[in-house]
């Protein structure tokens, strides 16, 4: 029995960002991958006072689009649902409700066998290069596994040539093929992970905190490599990260996530120039400042983050918000919508401009 069987909401939650039906009907939509009011609830330990099963709300009715060849940054505190949303977009995790649209096709009802041809087109780069590579496999086996599974090489010689090409593309030498993961540094292991993701020539990659476990000196190399690969191969990225500077440098658009929902979304320059949601403003204020002479207002969030098992009613951020509107924020869930029509800058807030 799956969590779909355990929990079915009476009706889908209201759209946060609008429908993607116009994308589904197009012949070759500009949007490559999208979620339509997608949600994921995990069964939680323990039961309620009345004995009912409790659920952890990881993702709650999120609609998000990633266009061809762009990088969508996804930021937020640990535990807000970022990584789960990325896995939902890849169908590595099955949604509790909502849809996942890939290249105009609803892939939500597809079985794992039906999804297999699509696995070539979408890949993931994991956070930890130390645990994401099989220590018992050589680099040749790690990178060549997908090539073999999808029958992308006619002969063993062709496969080996392809592996060498991939390793060179990510900055590793051909003689790395016969070595094991423990023989490499963290940055080199992450390059092997990137080569593995590129082996099937994907058009969409979820980068799940790809630099967080690396030394600062190595992070820039990996980031520049990802940017270069996008420019030469046209890959679209969903960049999951808590590093606001990294997201600003790499991304075209940014979505900010809080307790399973998108609370702000905009072109990257708009979010960093004028964040509208109080939570986004607090994240920006807490980020390290490169120029110590440049002063800014320090915003301190009130209280602790709510539990995803028992989220507050209304706007989930209202218990910590200095802009909360009494009688509204604690009762009504704000819809993600544009503050200025046509700007692409969307915010889910009843008081985005801080009106009294």
N, C-alpha and C positions, 0 to 999 in steps of 0.2 A: 504493500500500500504506500502510495506517495503522499507528499504534503498536499497535493491537489485534492486527493480524496479526503484528507483530514480536515481541510479548511477550504471553503468556498464562500467568498463574500456574497451577500445578497445581490449586490450590483457593483459593477466596476466603479472605482472612485472617479470623481470629475477630472476631466483632462487638465493637466498642468500646463501644457504647451500647445495644444491643438492636435487635430487628427493628422495622420500621415496617409490618408486614403488617396489624396492627390498624387502622392509619390507612387503608390501601388499601381495606379492605372496608367502611369507613364511608361513609354517604351524603354527608355534608358534614363532613369531619374538622376538628377544631380546628386541627390542624397544616396550614399552607398549603403549605410546601415542606420537603422532607426529603431527606437522602442516606442510603442504606442501604449501609454498608461500601464506600463509593465510594473508588476509587483512581485516580491518574493518574501514569504513568511516561513520561518524555520520553527519547528516545534521546540519549545523551551522546556527546561527541566522544571518539575513541580507543576502543581495545578492551582487553579484559583480557589477561593474560599468555598465555592459551590461545587468544586470537583471538576470543573471544565478544563480542557486542554488549553494551555497558554502558548502564545506564539511570539517569537521575536521578529519584529518588523524591520527587515533589512532594507528593502526597497519598497516604496509606497507610491505607486501610480506615476512613474516617471516617463515622460516623453522627451526623447533626446535624439538629435540627428547628427551624424558625422558625414560630411560631404566628401566626394572623391578628392584625394590628394591633399586634404587639409589635416591639421592637428587640432583636435578638440581636447583642451585641458580640463580635467575633472579634479577639483580640489575640495578639501574639507578635513575635519579632524578624524583621527583614527576611530573606526567603528561606525562611521556615518553611512556606510553602504557602497562606497566607491568601487571596491574590488568586486563585490557581488554584482553590481551593475555591469561592470566590464565582462564578467563571466556570463551574465545573462545575454549580452549582445553577441557572444560567441556560441551560445547554447551549450556551454559547458555546465551550466546550471539551468534547470527547467523552471520557467516562471510559474508562480501560483496563479496569476491572472495577467491579462494584457497580451500584447503581441510584439514579436521581433520581426522586423522587415529587413530583408537583405536584397539589395539590387532590385527593389520593386516586388519582391516575393515574400509572402508571409511564411516564415520558416518555423513558426511556433509549433504547428502540429506534426512536423516531420520527425520520424524515428531516427535513432542514431545511424542506422544503415542508410536511410535516405539523406542524412546530413553528410555522409562521408565524402561525396564529391565536392561539397562546399568547404570542407576542411582545408583544401588546397588554397582557398581564397582568403581565409581568415586564420590568424595565428596569434600567439601570445608570447610576450617576453616577461618572464617571472621576476619577482623582486629579488630573490636570493640566489645568486649564481652558485652558492655552495651546496644548496639542497636540491636545486632544480635539474642538476645533471647526474645521471646514473654513474656512480663511482666505479662500477664494474665494466663500463663500456668505454672504448677508445673514442677519440674525437671522430675518427672515420665512421664508427658505428652510430654515434649520436647524431651527426649531421646527415649521414647517409640513410638513416632509418626511414624517414618520410619519403625520400627519393625512391627507395625500394617499394614501400607500401603503395605509393601512387603510380608506380611503374613509369617514372619520368626519365629513365635511362635505358637504352636498348641493351647495353652490355656492361659488364663490370668495369671495363676500361672507361666507358663513357661516364659511369657513376663516379669513378675516382677523379676524373677530370673535372666533373661538376663540383665535387667536394673541394678540390684544390682552388677552383675559381671562387667559391664562396668564402673560403678561409682568407684568401688574398683580398677579397672585397671588404672584409671586416678587419683587415690589418694583421692577419696572422700568416705565418709561413707554412708552406706545404708540409714541412717535416713535423708539424703539430698533429698530423693525422693519427699517428700511431702512439700518441701519448694519452695518459689518463687525466681526468679533471684535477686530481690532487697535485699534479705537476705544474699547474698554472696559478698565476695570481688571480685575485678577485676580478680585476678588470679584464684579464684574458678569458676567464671563464664566462663573463658576461658577453664577450665577443663571440664565444662558441655558441652561447644561447641565441644570440642574434643570427648567427649563421644558420643554426637549426631552424629558426623561424623563417628565414629567407629561402630555405631549400626548396620549398614548393611554390615559390614566386607569388606570394600573397599580395592582395591589394588592400587589406585591412589588418592592422596589428594593434592589439591591446598591449600597451606598455605599462605594466603594473609596478609602479615605484622602481623603475629600472636602474636607478643610481643610488638608492637610499642606503644600500649596504656597502657602498664603495668609498674609498678615500676621496677627499675633495679633489686631489690632483688628478684622479682618474675619471671623476664624474664628467668633467668638461670634454674629455676624449670621447666618451660614450655618447654624450649629447650631440656633439658635432658629427659623429658617425651617423646617428639617427637622422639628423637634418640632411646630411649629404645623401643618404639612401632615399629619402623622400624626394629630393630634387632630381635624382637620376632615375628613380623607379616609379615615382608617382604614388607612393604608398600613403594611405590614410591612417592616422594614428588616433587612438583614444589614449591620452597620456594621464594616467592615474597617479597623483602625487600630492604630497603635503608641502612640497617645496615651491613656494610662490614665485621665487626668482626664476627657477627652472621653467615653470609653466609660462611665465611672462616672456622668456627668451624664445621658447620653442613654439608656442601655440598661436593659432589664428583666432580661435574663439575659446572662451572659458565658461564652464558651468561650476557653480558653487553648490555643494551638497550639505544638507544638515538633517540628521535623523531620518534618512531614507528618502528625502525629497530634494529636488532642485529648487533653491531659493533665489538664485540670480544667474543670469546667462547673458553674455554679450560678447562683441568683438573684444579681443584682449586689451586693446588700448583704452576702451571705454571703461572696462572694469577697474583697471589700475589707475585711471585718471579720476574717475568719479564713481566709486562703489556706492550702491544705493541701499542694499540690505544691511541692517545693523550688524548681522553676523559677518558679512563680507568685510565691513569696515573694521571690525575687531580683528579679523584674520590679518588684514593688511597692516594694521597698527602693531601687531605682535611680531611681524616678520623682521628679521635682522636688517638694519639699515647700512648700506654700503658707505654712505657719507655721514660720519658722526656729527658733522657741523650742521647737517640738515635736520631741523627740528620738526616734530610732528606730535599730534595729540595722542596720548596713550589711552586706549580704551580698554577697560577691564570688564570682562564678562561677569555677570552676577551669578552666584550659585554654581551648582554642578549640572553637567549635561544630563537631560532626562534619560530614563531607561527606555530602550527600544521595545522592551516587553510591555511597558505601561506608559506610553507617550501621553503628554498632556493634551487636553482638548483644544480645538481651535488651532491657532498658529503654534507649532511645536516650540518655537523660539521665545514665545512671549514671557515665560518665567524669568528669562535672563536679559530681557530687552529694555533699554532705556527710552524707547519710543513707543512702547505698547499703548494702544488706545483702549482705555477701560470700557468694557461692555461689548467690544468687538473682537479684539485679538484673542481673548480667552474663550471665545465661543465659535468663531467662524474661521475656516481654513482659507487663507488667501490663495488666489489663482495666479499662476505665473503668466504675466502679461506685460506688454510693452508700456513703458511710461510715456514715451513719445512715439507715435505711430510711425512705422517705417524705419526706426532706429536700430532694430535688432537687439536693443537692450531691454531685457525682461527681468522683472523682479516679482517675487511672491511676498508682498508686504502691504499692510493696510496703511502704513505711514512712511513711505520710502524717502520722502523729502524732509522728514523731521518736523512736520507742522505741529503746532501746539494744540 
